[in-house]
Amino acid sequence: MPHIEIDRARIWYTIDGRDDAPALLLLHSLGTSHALWDEQLPPLIDKYRLIRYDVRGHGKSSAPPGDFTIAQLGRDALAVLDAAGAKTAVACGISLGGLTSIWLGQHSGGRVSKLVIANTAARHGTSEGWSQRMRTVRETGMVKEAEQALQRWFSADFLAEHPEVAARFRQIASSCPLESYVGACAALRDADLRRDLHRITARTLVVAGSKDLSATVADGAYLRDNIPEARLEVLDASHLSNVERPREFSELLADFLIS
């Protein structure tokens, strides 16, 4: 599969679907990989050109040590679109990927035909909270952080009913290099995109999870109320709503794409 080189990072990406279909760029969350979107491929692959990539330092992508910024992650996304030959695309991101998608809508609106921003916020948590997580991860390591992440990503009922999914995402998270995870936490620590939400001109679907404590329904309502052409849908899920409720998420996405 192809890679691109940008800003001392090597970004891995993959494309599925027809070459002549509309482009759909899928952006994953902190500590996961492009595989986050596996459940969305079957219902979408016949109608869309699905572009997925691993965020710098995650999955098959590399990154130098140090803090990431949301602008840097946005430029990575644009470089992937360029490499894929996609002048425009629907940007669909979850959590950190959703924040990156907001940045794309604010700063590169001409490249974004529509936006889907899921389980995210224009301002995630507090600087103090992210700084504490970064310190804790450095002290305890990624295996411990993976266990903590599962509790944020999925509801207790889902974890109990789907141990195979829990095992899969535990492995993905624990395999994320510590320095890259901490670097991405820095992007979340520093990013505050609330002021420029009015600059987003693309029609936008906001998806929230009723059980999500990391990016709440109130965070989703704030996005809906401050992005000019946005609507909000709430799923009965925690933070990774596209995994916990794959059918419902895919149906929302498919309906929005053709509307």
PyMOL commands that set and color helices and strands:
alter all, ss='L'
color gray80, all
select helices_A, chain A and resi 34-44+70-83+96-107+109-111+127-140+142-153+156-161+163-174+178-190+197-199+217-226+241-244+246-258
alter helices_A, ss='H'
color red, helices_A
select strands_A, chain A and resi 3-6+9-16+23-27+49-53+89-94+112-118+203-209+230-235
alter strands_A, ss='S'
color yellow, strands_A
deselect
rebuild
show_as cartoon
